[in-house]
Amino acid sequence: MRYYIAMDKLLNKQDESARLLSLQLSHVAAYRFIEKYIKKNIVAPEMEEIAKGIKLTVRQTYRVVDELCDLGYTSKQKYKTRSIKIVKPLQ
């Protein structure tokens, strides 16, 4: 019982932190790169291509794209390349 209560509190904190997270320049750059890449090539870019395009490390790019997914701007499938999709436009 205590485990479930603790997990609920943890999940609620994660939801709050995702809502409070604001878009940084790296988020906007990654979003724009993904958007342009999909329009030009029809398929989504790999993380390495995004990293090279916005001049970040691959690890930083994973973090940025995951944060975009948490905020609802993009979606992707775990462990699958070229699965990034634009969900909603930047405002």
N, C-alpha and C positions, 0 to 999 in steps of 0.2 A: 504494500500500500504506500509506504513512504517513497519507494522508488518512483511510482507513477506521479506522485505529487511533485517530487523534485524534477522529474522530466518535464512536467507541465510548466513549472516555473522557468526552467531553462529555455524551453521553446518560446515562451512569452517574451523573454529577454531578447532572444534572437530576432523575433518579429519587430520589436521596438527598435533595435539597433539597425535593422534593414530600412525601416522607415526614416530614421534620422540621418542615414547616410546620404549625403548630397553628391551630385555629380561633380567630378573633378575634371581637369583638362584631359587627363589620360582616359577617362571614361568617354568623353565626347570624341576624342581622337580615335579610339578603338571603334566606337559606334559608327562614325563616319567612314572609317576604312572598310568595315564589314559591309556597310550599305553600298559603297561604291564598287567593292569587289564583286558582290553578288550581282549588281546591275551589269557589270562588264563581263563576268565569266559564267554567270548563271548558277554556279555552285558556290558554297560558302568557303571561306579561306581556312587554312589550317592555322593553328596557334603560332607556329613558327613564322608563317607569312605575315600574320598580324603583328607579331613582335618586330619583325624586320621593317614593316611599313610604318610603324609608329615609334620606332627606335626605343623599345623597352626590351628587357630580358624576357625570355619565355615564361619564367616563373611569375614575373610581374604581370604579364599578359594574361595568364591563367587567372590571377587574382582579380584583375580588372573585368574580364569577361564574366567570371562568376558573380561579381558584384552587380554587373549589368543584368544578369539573369535574376538575381535576388530582388532587384528593383523592378523587374517586369519588362524591361526594354528589349531583352533578347531571351531566347531559350536555346538549350542544347541538350544533347543526350550524352550521358557519361560514357567514357571509353569508346567513343565513336568519332572519327575525324569528319570534318566538313559537315557537321550537323547543326551549326549555329543558324538560327533564324531570327529575323527581326519581328518582334511582336507588336511594339507600339512605337510611334515616332517620338523623337525628342521634342520637347516643348520649349 
